Amino acid sequence: MGTAAGAPLLVLWDIDGTLVNGGTVARRAYDAAFRQVAGRGLEHPWRFDGRTELAAATEVLRIHGLDPEGGLLERFLDLIVTELQLRSEELADEGHALPGAARALDALATLPGVHQTVLTGNLLPLAELKVTVFGLDPRLDLRIGAFGGDAYERTDLPAHAFRRSEQHLGRAFDGSHAVIVGDTPRDMATARAAGARAVAVATGVNSAEELAAAGADVVLPDLADTARVLRAITGREQAA
């Protein structure tokens, strides 16, 4: 199902693996943060699979025998933010916006009724850092986004974006006027749960076949073909 030209549309972009590739900087930041709360390095790898930061950090503490209660989880999350912010220059040097990401954002911004933001597992400060470092921030209204500190389950994030959209834009969005773009099965499950259009981009660790099986309405190999990206997101042809 597509949207009519000019109809309100909320486009919710995932960040890591969809818009940007941050290299291995985040892994080093998480290890440094963990060392400060645990006195040792990570013994079990951090799983970058589309979960919220809240869920991932909680699991990391528990799998290492640490109780996230009593303020430890909050301290760990604060340290993760600090450590990645301290590595912003490394992030800029090692990472990059994925091919076509900026062009896709720019093209969507020209369409009447389209509002773009993020729905991401990143905490708000990390989302701000990443889209700014890679020059994607001008087209993304983070006031109306949903972030990895808003909820434990990613499927609960769209409600936060819908609420913020009503607060800041004066319009109540729901899944019927929203599109979620991401690179993991969790992104697709979130779109399905919200009743939103699900657009998958096979630029992460999951294959196009896995993303299709997860319920994507459309699977793109990448964001390089701007016209194809716009068709996938809006569900309609664009005027020449």
C-alpha positions in Angstrom: 0.0 0.0 0.0 1.4 3.4 -1.0 0.8 7.0 0.1 -0.9 9.6 -2.0 1.2 12.5 -3.2 1.3 15.2 -0.4 -0.2 12.9 2.2 1.4 13.1 5.7 4.1 10.5 6.1 6.4 9.8 9.0 9.7 8.2 7.9 11.5 6.5 10.8 15.1 5.6 10.0 17.3 3.2 11.8 20.9 4.5 12.1 23.6 1.9 12.4 23.8 -0.4 9.4 21.1 1.6 7.6 22.3 5.2 7.4 25.8 4.8 8.7 28.7 2.4 9.4 30.5 3.4 12.5 33.3 0.9 12.2 34.5 -0.7 15.5 34.6 2.5 17.5 31.5 1.7 19.5 32.9 -1.7 20.5 35.9 0.0 22.0 33.7 2.6 23.8 31.5 -0.1 25.3 34.5 -2.1 26.5 36.0 1.0 28.1 32.7 1.8 29.8 32.3 -1.8 31.0 35.8 -1.8 32.5 34.9 1.2 34.6 31.8 -0.4 36.1 33.1 -4.0 36.3 36.9 -3.7 36.7 37.5 -6.0 33.8 37.0 -6.1 30.1 34.0 -7.6 28.3 34.1 -11.4 28.3 31.0 -11.8 26.1 30.6 -9.8 22.9 28.2 -7.0 22.6 25.4 -8.0 20.2 24.6 -5.4 17.7 21.3 -6.8 16.4 18.8 -4.0 16.6 18.0 -4.2 20.3 17.6 -1.0 22.3 20.6 0.2 24.2 18.6 -0.3 27.4 18.0 -4.0 26.6 21.6 -4.6 25.4 23.3 -3.0 28.4 21.0 -4.8 30.8 21.8 -8.2 29.2 25.6 -7.4 29.1 25.6 -6.7 32.8 23.6 -9.8 33.7 25.6 -12.1 31.5 28.7 -11.0 33.3 27.1 -11.6 36.7 26.3 -8.0 37.6 23.0 -6.7 38.9 21.7 -3.8 36.7 19.6 -2.6 39.6 20.7 0.0 42.2 21.9 2.5 39.6 24.5 0.3 37.9 22.6 0.3 34.6 22.2 4.0 34.6 25.9 4.5 35.3 26.9 2.1 32.6 24.7 3.9 30.1 26.1 7.3 31.1 29.6 5.9 30.6 28.8 4.5 27.2 27.7 7.9 26.1 30.8 9.6 27.5 33.2 7.1 26.0 31.7 7.3 22.5 31.5 11.1 22.7 35.2 11.1 23.6 35.8 9.1 20.4 33.9 11.3 18.0 37.0 12.0 15.9 37.8 8.3 15.7 34.2 7.8 14.7 34.5 10.3 11.9 37.8 8.9 10.7 36.8 5.2 10.9 33.1 5.4 10.0 31.1 6.8 7.1 27.5 7.5 5.9 26.4 4.6 3.8 26.3 5.2 0.0 23.1 7.1 -1.0 22.0 7.9 2.6 22.4 11.7 2.3 20.8 11.7 -1.2 17.9 9.7 0.0 17.3 12.0 3.0 17.6 15.1 0.8 15.2 13.7 -1.8 12.6 12.7 0.7 12.8 16.2 2.3 11.5 17.7 -1.0 8.3 15.7 -0.9 5.2 17.5 0.6 4.0 16.0 3.8 7.1 13.9 4.6 8.7 14.2 8.0 11.9 12.3 8.7 13.3 11.2 12.0 15.0 8.1 13.6 13.8 5.0 15.3 16.9 3.6 16.8 18.4 1.4 19.5 20.8 4.3 20.2 20.4 6.5 23.2 19.4 10.0 22.2 22.9 11.5 22.8 24.5 8.7 20.6 21.9 9.2 17.9 22.6 12.9 17.9 26.4 12.2 17.8 26.2 9.8 14.9 23.9 11.7 12.6 25.9 14.9 13.2 29.3 13.4 12.7 28.3 12.0 9.4 26.4 15.1 8.3 22.9 13.7 8.2 21.4 15.8 10.9 19.9 18.6 8.7 17.2 16.4 7.3 16.3 14.5 10.5 14.0 16.0 13.1 15.2 14.3 16.3 12.6 16.0 18.4 10.1 13.4 17.1 12.3 10.4 17.1 12.3 7.3 19.3 15.5 6.1 21.0 17.1 3.2 22.8 16.4 4.7 26.3 12.7 5.1 25.7 11.8 1.4 26.1 13.3 -2.0 26.7 11.7 -3.6 23.6 12.2 -2.1 20.2 8.6 -2.8 19.3 7.5 -0.3 21.9 9.5 2.6 20.3 7.0 3.7 17.6 4.5 4.9 20.2 7.1 7.4 21.5 7.7 8.7 18.0 3.9 9.1 17.4 3.5 10.9 20.7 6.4 13.3 20.0 5.1 13.9 16.5 1.8 15.1 17.9 3.5 17.2 20.5 5.9 19.0 18.1 4.1 18.8 14.7 0.5 19.1 16.0 -0.4 16.0 14.1 -1.1 12.5 15.5 0.6 9.9 13.4 0.0 6.1 13.6 1.3 3.1 11.7 -0.9 3.8 8.7 1.0 7.0 8.0 4.5 5.7 8.9 7.4 3.9 7.4 10.2 2.2 9.2 13.5 1.7 7.4 16.1 -0.6 8.8 18.5 -3.4 8.3 17.6 -6.0 10.9 14.6 -8.4 11.5 13.9 -6.4 14.7 13.3 -3.3 12.5 10.8 -5.3 10.5 9.1 -6.8 13.6 8.8 -3.2 14.9 7.1 -2.0 11.7 4.7 -5.0 11.7 3.8 -4.4 15.4 3.1 -0.7 14.7 1.1 -1.4 11.5 3.7 0.6 9.5 5.3 0.0 6.1 8.5 -2.0 6.5 11.4 -1.2 4.2 14.5 -3.2 4.7 18.0 -2.3 3.5 20.5 -5.2 3.2 23.5 -3.2 4.3 23.9 -4.8 7.7 24.6 -8.3 8.8 21.3 -9.8 7.7 20.7 -11.0 4.1 18.0 -9.8 1.8 16.3 -13.3 2.2 16.4 -13.0 6.0 14.8 -9.5 5.9 12.1 -10.6 3.5 11.3 -13.5 5.8 11.1 -11.1 8.7 8.2 -9.3 7.0 9.7 -6.5 4.9 7.3 -5.0 2.4 10.3 -4.1 0.2 14.0 -5.1 0.5 16.6 -2.8 -1.0 20.2 -3.9 -1.5 21.4 -0.4 -0.4 20.4 3.2 -0.6 22.4 4.0 -3.7 19.4 4.2 -6.2 17.6 7.3 -4.9 14.5 6.9 -7.1 14.2 3.2 -6.0 14.5 4.3 -2.3 11.7 6.8 -2.7 9.4 4.3 -4.4 10.1 1.8 -1.6 9.4 4.3 1.1 6.4 6.1 -0.3 5.0 3.1 -2.3 4.5 5.2 -5.3 6.3 6.5 -8.4 7.8 9.9 -8.2 7.2 12.6 -10.9 10.2 13.0 -13.2 
